[in-house]
Amino acid sequence: MRPITRLALAMTICTTAFNAQAGNVLVVLSDSDHLDLKDKKVFATGFYLNELMQPVKLLLDAGHSVTFATPTGNAPTLDKSSSDKMYFNNDVTALEEHKALLERLKITSAGESPVISLSRVEQIGYEHFDAIYVPGGHAPMQDLLRSSALGKLLNNFHANNKTTALVCHGPIALLSTLSDPTTFTHKLESGTETATPDWTYAGYKFTVISNQEEELAKGLLNGGAMKFYPQTALEKAGGVYSSNTAAWAPHIVIDRELVTGQNPASALDVGKVIVERLKSPNQAKG
């Protein structure tokens, strides 16, 4: 696909229905297909199907445009373990519907993906976008948390009170707004005490997959162990954590422009909040 055609597709993925109030939503994914674990072990991962596609389907059905981006513009990878009906309330029809939409959009296609780079997003202009969404899967723990390009984008959205939504492991990307996220995360990995950083979202209420849920799900890592958990990292950065009362139950937290969902079961609700805020953009300032 020629570059111009690819960009045009990236900028115009939307439903055919005309919507005078249509917004432009930027979906940022990791372009990593793995997560480095302790003891040099590696976990094959990517984005979770429902965490990406449930909000995207809601947005498209509502007539909004969606642009997909990764740090380098490489196509993201689906975490195959997430292609399971349990993430869709055991509804096989819903699972197949969202898988088919992913296939039609060609997001994971090496040759035909509409995904653009974050540098291209900056060239287009941050002002073009009305909201940003970052889905989970473990992959954001590999690259998004240290992406200076993403940090610049998020800081712009913060300064302009524009809806910033993330779910499950996605909220770890908020660390990219630190002045030196690499040093901060290295200290987390080594267990070194971290000084209170100058963080854009310090004092914000948020949620992310809980330490409890990480412990319950660590069997997925095939005997490996994560270098640190996102709940701990975001709390040390200065966030105020909120959790559900029962593991894996849906839970979302809204604080000013920031909308966070705790786990896969929270993705649909986060998507609904984005759609609602696109109807009334000023809600992000509340």
N, C-alpha and C positions, 0 to 999 in steps of 0.2 A: 504494500500500500504506500502510495506517495506521501511525503510528509504533510503537504497541504491538506490532502484528503483525510489523513489521520487526525490532524488538528481539528478539522471541521467536524469530524465525527465526535471527537472528545468534547467539543463545545456545544453540540446540539443533541446529545442523547436526551430525549424527552418524549412524552406521549404526543400523539398527533393532535390531540384536542387543544384548541386555542384557549389560553388562560391569560387574561390581561394582568393578573397579579402574580404571574409566574416568577419564581426566584431562581437564582443560580447557586447551586450547592456544590462545594468542593469536597470530594471524598478522598482522604489521604490514607494510603496503605503503606505498609512496609514492602520493600521489594526483596527482603531476605526470605530464603526458603528453609531457614534453620535458626536454632538458638543455641549458642555455646553455653554448656553447663559446667559445673565444677569438674575437676579432675580430667579436663580436656575431652569430656564426653560431648556429643552433639545430638540435638533433638531435631528431627525433621518436622517442620511446622509451616505456618503461613497464616492466612486469615480464616476466620470461622465463617462458614457459609451463611448461617442465619444472621450473624452479626453484621455482615455486609449487606445481604440481599433483602432482609425484611425492611430496614429503613429505606433502601434504594427503591424498592417496589412501591412503598408508600409515597415517596417523593415523585416518582414517575407517574403513578396513578393520579396524583393531585395536579399534574401538569407542569411540574418544575423541571428545570434542566440540571443535569448532573455531570460534573467533570471529574474524572478519576486521575489521581496523581500519586507517584511514589518519589522518593528522594532523587533517584537517577533516571526515572522514566522507564525502567524495566517493568515488564509485566509481573504482577504479584502472583503468589502461589496459594492455592487452596489447601488448607489443612484437611486432608482426606478423612480424618477421623470425625470431622464436623458434618460430613454429608450423611446425617443420620436423622431419622424421624423423631428421635427423642428431643431434638432441639426445635421441633415444630409441634410440640404437644402431641407427639406420636401420630400426627396427621400425615399419612403418606402422600396424599394429594398435594398438600402444601409443600412438602419437601420437593416433590417432582416439579412443581410449578416454579419454585425459586431456583432449582437447578437449571431448568430450561431457560429462565431469564438470564442467568449467569452465562449460559452458553450463547444466547443470542447477542449479548453485549460484548462477547469475546474478550472479556477483561483479562483472562489468564493466557490468552493466545500470544505466543512469542512473536508471531509475524503480523498479527492483525489487531492487537490490543490497542484501544483508544487512549491508554494511559500516557500522561505527559509527565515531565520532570517538574520538580518544585522550582527550578530556575525558570522554566517556561511559564509557570504560574505567575512568578514575579514579573516577567516580561508582559504578560497579558494585563496585569494590574490587579492587586488585591481588591481594589474597589469594585471589580466586576462581580465578586462573589458575596452572597448574602449570608451564608452560613458555611461552617466546616464540620465534617463528621469523620471521626477516626474509629473504625471498628477494631475488635480485638483478634484473638488468636495470640499465640506467644511471640509472633514475629516482631511486633513493635518493641519488644524488650531487646532486640538485637541492634536496631538501627535508629528508630524514630526518637528515642530518648536522648540521643546525642546529635541529632541533625540540626546544624546551625541554620539551614534554610527553613526548616520547619519552625524553629524558634523565632525567626524573624517574622514569619507568617502569623504565628500565634500571637506574638506581641502586637502586631498590627490589628488583629481582630480584637484583642483585649482593649487597646487604646480607643477603638471605635465601637465598643459595646456590641459586637456582632456575635451571634450565637455560635458557640464552640461546644460541640457535643462529642463525647467519647464513651466507649463501652468496654467492659471487662478488662483486658490488658491494655486497651487503647489509651487510657488516661496516663500511662507511664510517659507518653509523648509530651506531656506538659513539662517534664524536666528539661526539655530542649530550650526552654526560655531562661534557664540559668545562665549566668555569665560564663561558667565553665562546667558544663554537665559531665564532661569526660572525667575530670578529677573527682567530682562528686560521686559518680557511679563507681569509680575505681576504689574509693574509700569504702563504699558500701560493700563491694565485693571482698575486700580484705578485712572487713569488720572494724576498720579504723573509725574512731569517733569523728563525726562530721560537724563542722561549725555551722551555725545557722546561716544558710546562704541568702543572697538577695534574689528572691524568687518572685516572679510575676504574680503567682497565685497564692502567695503566703496569706494565711488567714481565711482562705476560701474553704467552704464546706464542700466535700466531694465524696465520691465512692469509687471503688475499683474492686476487682476480685479480691476477696478477703484472704488473710493469711490462713484462716480456717479452711476455706475452700481450696486454696493451693495445697494444703496438707491432704485434704480428702482426694484431690485429683492427681497427686504426685505419682501414682502408678502409671499414668500416661507417659511419664518420662523414661520408662523402661530401666529403672534402677538408677537413673541419674538424678541430680539435684540442681535446682536453680541457684544462681549465685546470690540472689536476694529476691525478696518478694516485693511487688509493687506497692502494697499497702504500707509497708515499712518505709520504703523509699520516699513516697509522697508525704508521709507524716514527718519524716526527718527534714524534708524540704520546707515544711511549714504549713502543710494543709491540715484541715480539721476533718478527720475521717468519720464517715457514717456507714453503718452496716445494716443488713437485713437481720431479722430476728431468727430466721431459719435458713440454713445453708441452701443455696441454689434458688431461693425464692427471688422473684423480681424485686428490684430496688433501684430507684433513681433519686438523684439529688440535684436540685436546681439552686444555684447561687449566682446572682447577677447574670452575666452572659454565659456562664459555664453550666453545662448539662452533662452529668455523668451517670452511667449505668453500671451496676456492679458485676453482672455476669451474663452469660448467653440469654438467659430468660428475660433480661432487662432490655434487650435490643429493640424489640417492637415498641415498647413504651417510649424509649428515647426517640425513635423515629417519629412517633406521634407528636412528641413535643416539638421537634424540628418543624414538622408540617404546620403545627398550630402557630408557631412563632413567625413563620413566613407569611401568615395571614396578618399578623400584627407585630411588625419588627420591633416596635418600642417595648415589647415585653422583655426583651433582653436587658433593658436598663433597670428592671425592677429588682 
